[in-house]
Amino acid sequence: VQFVESGGGLVQPGGSLRLSCAASGFTFSRFIMNWYRQAPGKGRELVAPISITGATTTYPDSMKGRFTISRDNAKNTVSLQMNSLKPEDTAVYYCNAKDRIGPTNYWGQGIQVTVSS
């Protein structure tokens, strides 16, 4: 199983970033895909899940209207579009795959997002 995460970096408050995660080594279309994040000194937080078909997504209130998760089952990729970024969005962002019917859980290595002027 391999994840290649890209698109992180340093951005000013109010800016945008698009994270991408290319997955391989498992049947991507059978897995719920998630983005998590972990800020310094804090626990890992669910940012957004997306269902197997991509039809269902949810967001915490702090991210609604700013973040959009999407997936492409033909390309085995999941993306996170982040707009109107705030300093409190600074964290390491992780791609996660969770088997819809079993306990299998795969994690990417994480990618740094820093929002600062």
Biopython code that builds the backbone (N, CA, C, O; Angstrom):
import numpy as np
from Bio.PDB.StructureBuilder import StructureBuilder

atoms = [
    (1, "VAL", "N", (0.866, -1.194, 0.000)),
    (1, "VAL", "CA", (0.000, 0.000, 0.000)),
    (1, "VAL", "C", (0.894, 1.232, 0.000)),
    (1, "VAL", "O", (1.859, 1.327, 0.758)),
    (2, "GLN", "N", (0.548, 2.165, -0.865)),
    (2, "GLN", "CA", (1.343, 3.392, -0.950)),
    (2, "GLN", "C", (0.434, 4.575, -1.179)),
    (2, "GLN", "O", (-0.537, 4.500, -1.932)),
    (3, "PHE", "N", (0.764, 5.669, -0.518)),
    (3, "PHE", "CA", (0.102, 6.948, -0.748)),
    (3, "PHE", "C", (1.168, 7.962, -1.139)),
    (3, "PHE", "O", (2.245, 8.006, -0.545)),
    (4, "VAL", "N", (0.862, 8.763, -2.128)),
    (4, "VAL", "CA", (1.724, 9.885, -2.483)),
    (4, "VAL", "C", (0.902, 11.149, -2.310)),
    (4, "VAL", "O", (-0.002, 11.439, -3.094)),
    (5, "GLU", "N", (1.238, 11.898, -1.257)),
    (5, "GLU", "CA", (0.510, 13.133, -0.943)),
    (5, "GLU", "C", (1.286, 14.325, -1.494)),
    (5, "GLU", "O", (2.515, 14.365, -1.437)),
    (6, "SER", "N", (0.556, 15.280, -2.020)),
    (6, "SER", "CA", (1.208, 16.452, -2.602)),
    (6, "SER", "C", (0.326, 17.678, -2.425)),
    (6, "SER", "O", (-0.857, 17.573, -2.101)),
    (7, "GLY", "N", (0.923, 18.839, -2.646)),
    (7, "GLY", "CA", (0.167, 20.076, -2.647)),
    (7, "GLY", "C", (0.268, 20.907, -1.387)),
    (7, "GLY", "O", (-0.296, 21.999, -1.328)),
    (8, "GLY", "N", (0.969, 20.422, -0.377)),
    (8, "GLY", "CA", (1.108, 21.202, 0.850)),
    (8, "GLY", "C", (2.118, 22.306, 0.694)),
    (8, "GLY", "O", (2.713, 22.482, -0.369)),
    (9, "GLY", "N", (2.307, 23.056, 1.774)),
    (9, "GLY", "CA", (3.292, 24.120, 1.750)),
    (9, "GLY", "C", (2.890, 25.294, 2.609)),
    (9, "GLY", "O", (2.042, 25.173, 3.492)),
    (10, "LEU", "N", (3.503, 26.427, 2.345)),
    (10, "LEU", "CA", (3.255, 27.662, 3.082)),
    (10, "LEU", "C", (2.338, 28.568, 2.278)),
    (10, "LEU", "O", (2.560, 28.790, 1.087)),
    (11, "VAL", "N", (1.318, 29.084, 2.923)),
    (11, "VAL", "CA", (0.369, 29.973, 2.263)),
    (11, "VAL", "C", (-0.028, 31.068, 3.242)),
    (11, "VAL", "O", (-0.051, 30.848, 4.453)),
    (12, "GLN", "N", (-0.340, 32.247, 2.714)),
    (12, "GLN", "CA", (-0.778, 33.344, 3.565)),
    (12, "GLN", "C", (-2.231, 33.163, 3.970)),
    (12, "GLN", "O", (-2.991, 32.503, 3.261)),
    (13, "PRO", "N", (-2.630, 33.740, 5.098)),
    (13, "PRO", "CA", (-4.046, 33.687, 5.497)),
    (13, "PRO", "C", (-4.939, 34.208, 4.369)),
    (13, "PRO", "O", (-4.640, 35.212, 3.723)),
    (14, "GLY", "N", (-6.033, 33.500, 4.158)),
    (14, "GLY", "CA", (-6.935, 33.839, 3.073)),
    (14, "GLY", "C", (-6.612, 33.141, 1.767)),
    (14, "GLY", "O", (-7.397, 33.201, 0.820)),
    (15, "GLY", "N", (-5.486, 32.492, 1.707)),
    (15, "GLY", "CA", (-5.072, 31.808, 0.488)),
    (15, "GLY", "C", (-5.690, 30.433, 0.344)),
    (15, "GLY", "O", (-6.512, 30.013, 1.158)),
    (16, "SER", "N", (-5.275, 29.734, -0.714)),
    (16, "SER", "CA", (-5.823, 28.415, -1.035)),
    (16, "SER", "C", (-4.706, 27.418, -1.292)),
    (16, "SER", "O", (-3.610, 27.770, -1.728)),
    (17, "LEU", "N", (-5.020, 26.182, -1.011)),
    (17, "LEU", "CA", (-4.157, 25.066, -1.365)),
    (17, "LEU", "C", (-5.039, 23.896, -1.782)),
    (17, "LEU", "O", (-6.182, 23.770, -1.342)),
    (18, "ARG", "N", (-4.489, 23.050, -2.630)),
    (18, "ARG", "CA", (-5.185, 21.819, -3.008)),
    (18, "ARG", "C", (-4.271, 20.647, -2.714)),
    (18, "ARG", "O", (-3.207, 20.505, -3.316)),
    (19, "LEU", "N", (-4.695, 19.812, -1.784)),
    (19, "LEU", "CA", (-3.946, 18.605, -1.458)),
    (19, "LEU", "C", (-4.440, 17.456, -2.329)),
    (19, "LEU", "O", (-5.633, 17.338, -2.607)),
    (20, "SER", "N", (-3.517, 16.624, -2.747)),
    (20, "SER", "CA", (-3.872, 15.429, -3.508)),
    (20, "SER", "C", (-3.198, 14.213, -2.887)),
    (20, "SER", "O", (-2.117, 14.305, -2.305)),
    (21, "CYS", "N", (-3.862, 13.079, -3.026)),
    (21, "CYS", "CA", (-3.338, 11.824, -2.499)),
    (21, "CYS", "C", (-3.568, 10.755, -3.555)),
    (21, "CYS", "O", (-4.708, 10.417, -3.873)),
    (22, "ALA", "N", (-2.486, 10.229, -4.090)),
    (22, "ALA", "CA", (-2.567, 9.154, -5.067)),
    (22, "ALA", "C", (-2.290, 7.836, -4.348)),
    (22, "ALA", "O", (-1.243, 7.664, -3.724)),
    (23, "ALA", "N", (-3.234, 6.920, -4.444)),
    (23, "ALA", "CA", (-3.146, 5.666, -3.695)),
    (23, "ALA", "C", (-2.895, 4.488, -4.622)),
    (23, "ALA", "O", (-3.292, 4.500, -5.787)),
    (24, "SER", "N", (-2.233, 3.476, -4.091)),
    (24, "SER", "CA", (-2.002, 2.252, -4.852)),
    (24, "SER", "C", (-1.815, 1.093, -3.885)),
    (24, "SER", "O", (-1.511, 1.293, -2.709)),
    (25, "GLY", "N", (-1.999, -0.120, -4.394)),
    (25, "GLY", "CA", (-1.765, -1.306, -3.578)),
    (25, "GLY", "C", (-2.995, -1.870, -2.896)),
    (25, "GLY", "O", (-2.900, -2.852, -2.161)),
    (26, "PHE", "N", (-4.150, -1.262, -3.130)),
    (26, "PHE", "CA", (-5.401, -1.797, -2.595)),
    (26, "PHE", "C", (-6.529, -1.371, -3.532)),
    (26, "PHE", "O", (-6.335, -0.553, -4.431)),
    (27, "THR", "N", (-7.713, -1.944, -3.300)),
    (27, "THR", "CA", (-8.856, -1.648, -4.170)),
    (27, "THR", "C", (-9.490, -0.338, -3.724)),
    (27, "THR", "O", (-10.377, -0.309, -2.871)),
    (28, "PHE", "N", (-9.019, 0.723, -4.314)),
    (28, "PHE", "CA", (-9.386, 2.085, -3.899)),
    (28, "PHE", "C", (-10.897, 2.281, -3.832)),
    (28, "PHE", "O", (-11.403, 2.907, -2.900)),
    (29, "SER", "N", (-11.612, 1.752, -4.807)),
    (29, "SER", "CA", (-13.052, 2.000, -4.913)),
    (29, "SER", "C", (-13.853, 1.298, -3.824)),
    (29, "SER", "O", (-15.057, 1.529, -3.722)),
    (30, "ARG", "N", (-13.232, 0.452, -3.008)),
    (30, "ARG", "CA", (-13.922, -0.209, -1.900)),
    (30, "ARG", "C", (-13.730, 0.524, -0.578)),
    (30, "ARG", "O", (-14.296, 0.128, 0.441)),
    (31, "PHE", "N", (-12.949, 1.568, -0.591)),
    (31, "PHE", "CA", (-12.577, 2.226, 0.654)),
    (31, "PHE", "C", (-13.176, 3.622, 0.765)),
    (31, "PHE", "O", (-13.184, 4.401, -0.189)),
    (32, "ILE", "N", (-13.678, 3.910, 1.967)),
    (32, "ILE", "CA", (-13.997, 5.291, 2.315)),
    (32, "ILE", "C", (-12.666, 6.031, 2.439)),
    (32, "ILE", "O", (-11.719, 5.523, 3.042)),
    (33, "MET", "N", (-12.602, 7.210, 1.877)),
    (33, "MET", "CA", (-11.371, 7.999, 1.957)),
    (33, "MET", "C", (-11.593, 9.199, 2.874)),
    (33, "MET", "O", (-12.663, 9.807, 2.883)),
    (34, "ASN", "N", (-10.583, 9.513, 3.624)),
    (34, "ASN", "CA", (-10.666, 10.599, 4.592)),
    (34, "ASN", "C", (-9.403, 11.456, 4.537)),
    (34, "ASN", "O", (-8.321, 10.985, 4.185)),
    (35, "TRP", "N", (-9.572, 12.693, 4.886)),
    (35, "TRP", "CA", (-8.434, 13.557, 5.229)),
    (35, "TRP", "C", (-8.526, 13.851, 6.721)),
    (35, "TRP", "O", (-9.582, 14.226, 7.231)),
    (36, "TYR", "N", (-7.408, 13.673, 7.405)),
    (36, "TYR", "CA", (-7.263, 14.041, 8.804)),
    (36, "TYR", "C", (-6.178, 15.111, 8.890)),
    (36, "TYR", "O", (-5.427, 15.336, 7.941)),
    (37, "ARG", "N", (-6.118, 15.755, 10.037)),
    (37, "ARG", "CA", (-5.018, 16.667, 10.275)),
    (37, "ARG", "C", (-4.619, 16.622, 11.737)),
    (37, "ARG", "O", (-5.412, 16.261, 12.607)),
    (38, "GLN", "N", (-3.384, 16.994, 11.986)),
    (38, "GLN", "CA", (-2.884, 17.051, 13.354)),
    (38, "GLN", "C", (-2.035, 18.302, 13.511)),
    (38, "GLN", "O", (-0.983, 18.445, 12.889)),
    (39, "ALA", "N", (-2.518, 19.205, 14.360)),
    (39, "ALA", "CA", (-1.788, 20.435, 14.640)),
    (39, "ALA", "C", (-0.786, 20.157, 15.769)),
    (39, "ALA", "O", (-0.950, 19.201, 16.526)),
    (40, "PRO", "N", (0.229, 20.980, 15.874)),
    (40, "PRO", "CA", (1.229, 20.789, 16.939)),
    (40, "PRO", "C", (0.583, 20.747, 18.321)),
    (40, "PRO", "O", (-0.183, 21.641, 18.680)),
    (41, "GLY", "N", (0.891, 19.716, 19.088)),
    (41, "GLY", "CA", (0.376, 19.602, 20.443)),
    (41, "GLY", "C", (-1.063, 19.170, 20.558)),
    (41, "GLY", "O", (-1.630, 19.174, 21.650)),
    (42, "LYS", "N", (-1.673, 18.792, 19.426)),
    (42, "LYS", "CA", (-3.080, 18.399, 19.443)),
    (42, "LYS", "C", (-3.252, 16.999, 18.880)),
    (42, "LYS", "O", (-2.342, 16.449, 18.259)),
    (43, "GLY", "N", (-4.420, 16.432, 19.102)),
    (43, "GLY", "CA", (-4.734, 15.120, 18.577)),
    (43, "GLY", "C", (-5.095, 15.169, 17.108)),
    (43, "GLY", "O", (-5.294, 16.244, 16.541)),
    (44, "ARG", "N", (-5.177, 14.005, 16.497)),
    (44, "ARG", "CA", (-5.537, 13.931, 15.089)),
    (44, "ARG", "C", (-7.034, 14.195, 14.940)),
    (44, "ARG", "O", (-7.850, 13.654, 15.685)),
    (45, "GLU", "N", (-7.378, 15.032, 13.969)),
    (45, "GLU", "CA", (-8.752, 15.508, 13.765)),
    (45, "GLU", "C", (-9.238, 15.115, 12.374)),
    (45, "GLU", "O", (-8.516, 15.271, 11.390)),
    (46, "LEU", "N", (-10.458, 14.608, 12.300)),
    (46, "LEU", "CA", (-11.042, 14.295, 11.001)),
    (46, "LEU", "C", (-11.422, 15.590, 10.293)),
    (46, "LEU", "O", (-12.161, 16.413, 10.835)),
    (47, "VAL", "N", (-10.918, 15.760, 9.093)),
    (47, "VAL", "CA", (-11.217, 16.955, 8.292)),
    (47, "VAL", "C", (-12.431, 16.697, 7.405)),
    (47, "VAL", "O", (-13.384, 17.476, 7.403)),
    (48, "ALA", "N", (-12.389, 15.606, 6.658)),
    (48, "ALA", "CA", (-13.498, 15.320, 5.748)),
    (48, "ALA", "C", (-13.447, 13.874, 5.294)),
    (48, "ALA", "O", (-12.394, 13.402, 4.866)),
    (49, "PRO", "N", (-14.558, 13.163, 5.376)),
    (49, "PRO", "CA", (-14.665, 11.852, 4.767)),
    (49, "PRO", "C", (-15.394, 11.975, 3.433)),
    (49, "PRO", "O", (-16.129, 12.933, 3.195)),
    (50, "ILE", "N", (-15.176, 10.998, 2.580)),
    (50, "ILE", "CA", (-15.938, 10.934, 1.337)),
    (50, "ILE", "C", (-16.274, 9.474, 1.097)),
    (50, "ILE", "O", (-15.421, 8.596, 1.229)),
    (51, "SER", "N", (-17.524, 9.228, 0.744)),
    (51, "SER", "CA", (-18.007, 7.873, 0.553)),
    (51, "SER", "C", (-17.377, 7.232, -0.685)),
    (51, "SER", "O", (-16.675, 7.884, -1.458)),
    (52, "ILE", "N", (-17.646, 5.952, -0.844)),
    (52, "ILE", "CA", (-17.031, 5.195, -1.927)),
    (52, "ILE", "C", (-17.373, 5.770, -3.296)),
    (52, "ILE", "O", (-16.521, 5.811, -4.184)),
    (53, "THR", "N", (-18.597, 6.206, -3.468)),
    (53, "THR", "CA", (-19.008, 6.773, -4.764)),
    (53, "THR", "C", (-18.697, 8.256, -4.869)),
    (53, "THR", "O", (-18.759, 8.829, -5.956)),
    (54, "GLY", "N", (-18.367, 8.876, -3.754)),
    (54, "GLY", "CA", (-18.149, 10.317, -3.757)),
    (54, "GLY", "C", (-19.415, 11.123, -3.531)),
    (54, "GLY", "O", (-19.381, 12.354, -3.534)),
    (55, "ALA", "N", (-20.533, 10.434, -3.334)),
    (55, "ALA", "CA", (-21.816, 11.131, -3.221)),
    (55, "ALA", "C", (-22.009, 11.773, -1.853)),
    (55, "ALA", "O", (-22.768, 12.733, -1.720)),
    (56, "THR", "N", (-21.331, 11.254, -0.844)),
    (56, "THR", "CA", (-21.552, 11.734, 0.519)),
    (56, "THR", "C", (-20.264, 12.276, 1.112)),
    (56, "THR", "O", (-19.242, 11.591, 1.135)),
    (57, "THR", "N", (-20.322, 13.508, 1.589)),
    (57, "THR", "CA", (-19.198, 14.135, 2.278)),
    (57, "THR", "C", (-19.752, 14.876, 3.493)),
    (57, "THR", "O", (-20.914, 15.282, 3.499)),
    (58, "THR", "N", (-18.941, 15.046, 4.496)),
    (58, "THR", "CA", (-19.311, 15.855, 5.654)),
    (58, "THR", "C", (-18.102, 16.661, 6.097)),
    (58, "THR", "O", (-16.961, 16.301, 5.808)),
    (59, "TYR", "N", (-18.361, 17.747, 6.798)),
    (59, "TYR", "CA", (-17.290, 18.626, 7.261)),
    (59, "TYR", "C", (-17.610, 19.147, 8.653)),
    (59, "TYR", "O", (-18.772, 19.404, 8.965)),
    (60, "PRO", "N", (-16.609, 19.303, 9.478)),
    (60, "PRO", "CA", (-16.840, 20.016, 10.745)),
    (60, "PRO", "C", (-17.258, 21.457, 10.461)),
    (60, "PRO", "O", (-16.941, 22.008, 9.407)),
    (61, "ASP", "N", (-17.955, 22.048, 11.392)),
    (61, "ASP", "CA", (-18.457, 23.410, 11.189)),
    (61, "ASP", "C", (-17.335, 24.385, 10.844)),
    (61, "ASP", "O", (-17.537, 25.304, 10.051)),
    (62, "SER", "N", (-16.170, 24.195, 11.425)),
    (62, "SER", "CA", (-15.063, 25.128, 11.208)),
    (62, "SER", "C", (-14.521, 25.087, 9.777)),
    (62, "SER", "O", (-13.779, 25.977, 9.362)),
    (63, "MET", "N", (-14.898, 24.045, 9.027)),
    (63, "MET", "CA", (-14.379, 23.881, 7.669)),
    (63, "MET", "C", (-15.468, 23.971, 6.592)),
    (63, "MET", "O", (-15.165, 24.042, 5.401)),
    (64, "LYS", "N", (-16.713, 23.967, 7.012)),
    (64, "LYS", "CA", (-17.800, 24.038, 6.037)),
    (64, "LYS", "C", (-17.701, 25.310, 5.218)),
    (64, "LYS", "O", (-17.474, 26.398, 5.747)),
    (65, "GLY", "N", (-17.875, 25.149, 3.918)),
    (65, "GLY", "CA", (-17.823, 26.297, 3.032)),
    (65, "GLY", "C", (-16.418, 26.693, 2.620)),
    (65, "GLY", "O", (-16.238, 27.515, 1.721)),
    (66, "ARG", "N", (-15.416, 26.108, 3.277)),
    (66, "ARG", "CA", (-14.025, 26.434, 2.921)),
    (66, "ARG", "C", (-13.295, 25.246, 2.315)),
    (66, "ARG", "O", (-12.459, 25.414, 1.427)),
    (67, "PHE", "N", (-13.607, 24.052, 2.789)),
    (67, "PHE", "CA", (-12.917, 22.839, 2.338)),
    (67, "PHE", "C", (-13.863, 21.990, 1.498)),
    (67, "PHE", "O", (-15.058, 21.904, 1.778)),
    (68, "THR", "N", (-13.309, 21.367, 0.465)),
    (68, "THR", "CA", (-14.083, 20.456, -0.370)),
    (68, "THR", "C", (-13.242, 19.219, -0.674)),
    (68, "THR", "O", (-12.132, 19.314, -1.198)),
    (69, "ILE", "N", (-13.793, 18.063, -0.333)),
    (69, "ILE", "CA", (-13.113, 16.808, -0.626)),
    (69, "ILE", "C", (-13.723, 16.206, -1.885)),
    (69, "ILE", "O", (-14.925, 16.328, -2.125)),
    (70, "SER", "N", (-12.885, 15.556, -2.685)),
    (70, "SER", "CA", (-13.371, 14.896, -3.890)),
    (70, "SER", "C", (-12.504, 13.667, -4.152)),
    (70, "SER", "O", (-11.400, 13.546, -3.620)),
    (71, "ARG", "N", (-13.015, 12.766, -4.972)),
    (71, "ARG", "CA", (-12.245, 11.579, -5.308)),
    (71, "ARG", "C", (-12.456, 11.208, -6.761)),
    (71, "ARG", "O", (-13.476, 11.540, -7.365)),
    (72, "ASP", "N", (-11.475, 10.516, -7.309)),
    (72, "ASP", "CA", (-11.551, 10.012, -8.679)),
    (72, "ASP", "C", (-11.187, 8.534, -8.614)),
    (72, "ASP", "O", (-10.012, 8.179, -8.513)),
    (73, "ASN", "N", (-12.191, 7.686, -8.671)),
    (73, "ASN", "CA", (-11.939, 6.246, -8.537)),
    (73, "ASN", "C", (-11.207, 5.676, -9.747)),
    (73, "ASN", "O", (-10.562, 4.633, -9.642)),
    (74, "ALA", "N", (-11.295, 6.335, -10.873)),
    (74, "ALA", "CA", (-10.579, 5.863, -12.062)),
    (74, "ALA", "C", (-9.071, 6.111, -11.931)),
    (74, "ALA", "O", (-8.257, 5.376, -12.489)),
    (75, "LYS", "N", (-8.721, 7.158, -11.185)),
    (75, "LYS", "CA", (-7.305, 7.512, -11.023)),
    (75, "LYS", "C", (-6.773, 7.177, -9.635)),
    (75, "LYS", "O", (-5.602, 7.419, -9.344)),
    (76, "ASN", "N", (-7.629, 6.620, -8.774)),
    (76, "ASN", "CA", (-7.233, 6.282, -7.397)),
    (76, "ASN", "C", (-6.667, 7.491, -6.647)),
    (76, "ASN", "O", (-5.629, 7.410, -5.991)),
    (77, "THR", "N", (-7.374, 8.595, -6.764)),
    (77, "THR", "CA", (-6.920, 9.802, -6.085)),
    (77, "THR", "C", (-8.034, 10.410, -5.251)),
    (77, "THR", "O", (-9.216, 10.283, -5.571)),
    (78, "VAL", "N", (-7.637, 11.064, -4.191)),
    (78, "VAL", "CA", (-8.551, 11.863, -3.380)),
    (78, "VAL", "C", (-7.894, 13.218, -3.169)),
    (78, "VAL", "O", (-6.685, 13.314, -2.957)),
    (79, "SER", "N", (-8.705, 14.252, -3.232)),
    (79, "SER", "CA", (-8.172, 15.613, -3.137)),
    (79, "SER", "C", (-8.913, 16.397, -2.070)),
    (79, "SER", "O", (-10.035, 16.059, -1.691)),
    (80, "LEU", "N", (-8.268, 17.444, -1.595)),
    (80, "LEU", "CA", (-8.876, 18.350, -0.627)),
    (80, "LEU", "C", (-8.574, 19.775, -1.070)),
    (80, "LEU", "O", (-7.432, 20.229, -1.000)),
    (81, "GLN", "N", (-9.595, 20.466, -1.519)),
    (81, "GLN", "CA", (-9.460, 21.878, -1.879)),
    (81, "GLN", "C", (-9.711, 22.709, -0.637)),
    (81, "GLN", "O", (-10.765, 22.595, -0.012)),
    (82, "MET", "N", (-8.756, 23.539, -0.279)),
    (82, "MET", "CA", (-8.859, 24.353, 0.933)),
    (82, "MET", "C", (-8.772, 25.823, 0.543)),
    (82, "MET", "O", (-7.771, 26.278, -0.009)),
    (83, "ASN", "N", (-9.835, 26.548, 0.839)),
    (83, "ASN", "CA", (-9.903, 27.972, 0.535)),
    (83, "ASN", "C", (-10.017, 28.773, 1.823)),
    (83, "ASN", "O", (-10.314, 28.227, 2.885)),
    (84, "SER", "N", (-9.780, 30.059, 1.715)),
    (84, "SER", "CA", (-9.897, 30.962, 2.874)),
    (84, "SER", "C", (-9.162, 30.396, 4.083)),
    (84, "SER", "O", (-9.707, 30.330, 5.185)),
    (85, "LEU", "N", (-7.944, 29.998, 3.861)),
    (85, "LEU", "CA", (-7.176, 29.347, 4.925)),
    (85, "LEU", "C", (-6.864, 30.297, 6.061)),
    (85, "LEU", "O", (-6.647, 31.493, 5.862)),
    (86, "LYS", "N", (-6.847, 29.731, 7.263)),
    (86, "LYS", "CA", (-6.607, 30.486, 8.488)),
    (86, "LYS", "C", (-5.366, 29.921, 9.179)),
    (86, "LYS", "O", (-4.995, 28.772, 8.939)),
    (87, "PRO", "N", (-4.732, 30.709, 10.022)),
    (87, "PRO", "CA", (-3.562, 30.185, 10.754)),
    (87, "PRO", "C", (-3.876, 28.919, 11.539)),
    (87, "PRO", "O", (-3.012, 28.055, 11.690)),
    (88, "GLU", "N", (-5.099, 28.798, 12.039)),
    (88, "GLU", "CA", (-5.467, 27.606, 12.805)),
    (88, "GLU", "C", (-5.628, 26.369, 11.939)),
    (88, "GLU", "O", (-5.825, 25.275, 12.469)),
    (89, "ASP", "N", (-5.551, 26.510, 10.631)),
    (89, "ASP", "CA", (-5.551, 25.356, 9.737)),
    (89, "ASP", "C", (-4.153, 24.738, 9.609)),
    (89, "ASP", "O", (-3.984, 23.689, 8.988)),
    (90, "THR", "N", (-3.174, 25.390, 10.193)),
    (90, "THR", "CA", (-1.816, 24.862, 10.156)),
    (90, "THR", "C", (-1.757, 23.506, 10.837)),
    (90, "THR", "O", (-2.151, 23.361, 11.994)),
    (91, "ALA", "N", (-1.262, 22.515, 10.108)),
    (91, "ALA", "CA", (-1.227, 21.149, 10.626)),
    (91, "ALA", "C", (-0.533, 20.250, 9.607)),
    (91, "ALA", "O", (-0.247, 20.655, 8.480)),
    (92, "VAL", "N", (-0.274, 19.027, 10.037)),
    (92, "VAL", "CA", (0.089, 17.979, 9.104)),
    (92, "VAL", "C", (-1.210, 17.299, 8.672)),
    (92, "VAL", "O", (-2.008, 16.877, 9.510)),
    (93, "TYR", "N", (-1.411, 17.198, 7.373)),
    (93, "TYR", "CA", (-2.627, 16.613, 6.822)),
    (93, "TYR", "C", (-2.321, 15.194, 6.331)),
    (93, "TYR", "O", (-1.317, 14.950, 5.662)),
    (94, "TYR", "N", (-3.213, 14.277, 6.683)),
    (94, "TYR", "CA", (-3.012, 12.868, 6.368)),
    (94, "TYR", "C", (-4.136, 12.330, 5.497)),
    (94, "TYR", "O", (-5.310, 12.613, 5.735)),
    (95, "CYS", "N", (-3.777, 11.573, 4.512)),
    (95, "CYS", "CA", (-4.714, 10.811, 3.699)),
    (95, "CYS", "C", (-4.967, 9.472, 4.399)),
    (95, "CYS", "O", (-4.033, 8.844, 4.898)),
    (96, "ASN", "N", (-6.218, 9.044, 4.432)),
    (96, "ASN", "CA", (-6.588, 7.807, 5.128)),
    (96, "ASN", "C", (-7.588, 7.023, 4.298)),
    (96, "ASN", "O", (-8.493, 7.593, 3.688)),
    (97, "ALA", "N", (-7.414, 5.724, 4.282)),
    (97, "ALA", "CA", (-8.357, 4.836, 3.603)),
    (97, "ALA", "C", (-8.927, 3.854, 4.610)),
    (97, "ALA", "O", (-8.179, 3.162, 5.300)),
    (98, "LYS", "N", (-10.240, 3.793, 4.696)),
    (98, "LYS", "CA", (-10.886, 2.892, 5.635)),
    (98, "LYS", "C", (-11.809, 1.946, 4.887)),
    (98, "LYS", "O", (-12.686, 2.378, 4.140)),
    (99, "ASP", "N", (-11.607, 0.664, 5.093)),
    (99, "ASP", "CA", (-12.461, -0.338, 4.478)),
    (99, "ASP", "C", (-13.896, -0.143, 4.948)),
    (99, "ASP", "O", (-14.161, -0.029, 6.145)),
    (100, "ARG", "N", (-14.806, -0.105, 4.003)),
    (100, "ARG", "CA", (-16.209, 0.178, 4.348)),
    (100, "ARG", "C", (-16.805, -0.899, 5.241)),
    (100, "ARG", "O", (-17.660, -0.595, 6.073)),
    (101, "ILE", "N", (-16.379, -2.151, 5.093)),
    (101, "ILE", "CA", (-17.019, -3.237, 5.832)),
    (101, "ILE", "C", (-16.069, -3.967, 6.762)),
    (101, "ILE", "O", (-16.491, -4.917, 7.421)),
    (102, "GLY", "N", (-14.825, -3.576, 6.847)),
    (102, "GLY", "CA", (-13.880, -4.279, 7.702)),
    (102, "GLY", "C", (-13.019, -3.321, 8.482)),
    (102, "GLY", "O", (-13.200, -2.107, 8.392)),
    (103, "PRO", "N", (-12.079, -3.851, 9.253)),
    (103, "PRO", "CA", (-11.259, -3.000, 10.119)),
    (103, "PRO", "C", (-10.031, -2.394, 9.451)),
    (103, "PRO", "O", (-9.301, -1.632, 10.085)),
    (104, "THR", "N", (-9.792, -2.716, 8.192)),
    (104, "THR", "CA", (-8.564, -2.265, 7.543)),
    (104, "THR", "C", (-8.520, -0.751, 7.423)),
    (104, "THR", "O", (-9.487, -0.104, 7.020)),
    (105, "ASN", "N", (-7.363, -0.211, 7.787)),
    (105, "ASN", "CA", (-7.172, 1.241, 7.828)),
    (105, "ASN", "C", (-5.756, 1.524, 7.340)),
    (105, "ASN", "O", (-4.788, 0.996, 7.887)),
    (106, "TYR", "N", (-5.640, 2.356, 6.312)),
    (106, "TYR", "CA", (-4.327, 2.717, 5.788)),
    (106, "TYR", "C", (-4.109, 4.209, 5.932)),
    (106, "TYR", "O", (-5.038, 5.006, 5.795)),
    (107, "TRP", "N", (-2.848, 4.582, 6.216)),
    (107, "TRP", "CA", (-2.512, 5.993, 6.413)),
    (107, "TRP", "C", (-1.383, 6.430, 5.490)),
    (107, "TRP", "O", (-0.437, 5.686, 5.235)),
    (108, "GLY", "N", (-1.510, 7.662, 4.997)),
    (108, "GLY", "CA", (-0.405, 8.273, 4.290)),
    (108, "GLY", "C", (0.616, 8.806, 5.282)),
    (108, "GLY", "O", (0.413, 8.756, 6.495)),
    (109, "GLN", "N", (1.715, 9.315, 4.745)),
    (109, "GLN", "CA", (2.812, 9.766, 5.601)),
    (109, "GLN", "C", (2.593, 11.175, 6.140)),
    (109, "GLN", "O", (3.290, 11.605, 7.060)),
    (110, "GLY", "N", (1.640, 11.887, 5.577)),
    (110, "GLY", "CA", (1.331, 13.236, 6.032)),
    (110, "GLY", "C", (2.054, 14.293, 5.227)),
    (110, "GLY", "O", (3.152, 14.073, 4.716)),
    (111, "ILE", "N", (1.412, 15.448, 5.127)),
    (111, "ILE", "CA", (1.989, 16.568, 4.395)),
    (111, "ILE", "C", (1.723, 17.848, 5.179)),
    (111, "ILE", "O", (0.623, 18.061, 5.688)),
    (112, "GLN", "N", (2.741, 18.691, 5.266)),
    (112, "GLN", "CA", (2.646, 19.895, 6.082)),
    (112, "GLN", "C", (1.909, 21.005, 5.340)),
    (112, "GLN", "O", (2.178, 21.281, 4.171)),
    (113, "VAL", "N", (0.979, 21.630, 6.046)),
    (113, "VAL", "CA", (0.315, 22.851, 5.584)),
    (113, "VAL", "C", (0.553, 23.918, 6.644)),
    (113, "VAL", "O", (0.210, 23.731, 7.811)),
    (114, "THR", "N", (1.137, 25.030, 6.237)),
    (114, "THR", "CA", (1.402, 26.130, 7.150)),
    (114, "THR", "C", (0.737, 27.391, 6.616)),
    (114, "THR", "O", (0.983, 27.814, 5.486)),
    (115, "VAL", "N", (-0.111, 27.981, 7.451)),
    (115, "VAL", "CA", (-0.808, 29.212, 7.072)),
    (115, "VAL", "C", (-0.250, 30.334, 7.942)),
    (115, "VAL", "O", (-0.485, 30.380, 9.150)),
    (116, "SER", "N", (0.482, 31.223, 7.315)),
    (116, "SER", "CA", (1.169, 32.270, 8.074)),
    (116, "SER", "C", (1.514, 33.432, 7.156)),
    (116, "SER", "O", (1.789, 33.252, 5.970)),
    (117, "SER", "N", (1.493, 34.621, 7.729)),
    (117, "SER", "CA", (1.911, 35.804, 6.974)),
    (117, "SER", "C", (3.395, 36.081, 7.189)),
    (117, "SER", "O", (3.931, 37.040, 6.632)),
]
sb = StructureBuilder()
sb.init_structure("model")
sb.init_model(0)
sb.init_chain("A")
sb.init_seg("    ")
for serial, (resi, resn, name, xyz) in enumerate(atoms, 1):
    if name == "N":
        sb.init_residue(resn, " ", resi, " ")
    sb.init_atom(name, np.array(xyz, "f"), 0.0, 1.0, " ", f" {name:<3s}", serial, name[0])
structure = sb.get_structure()
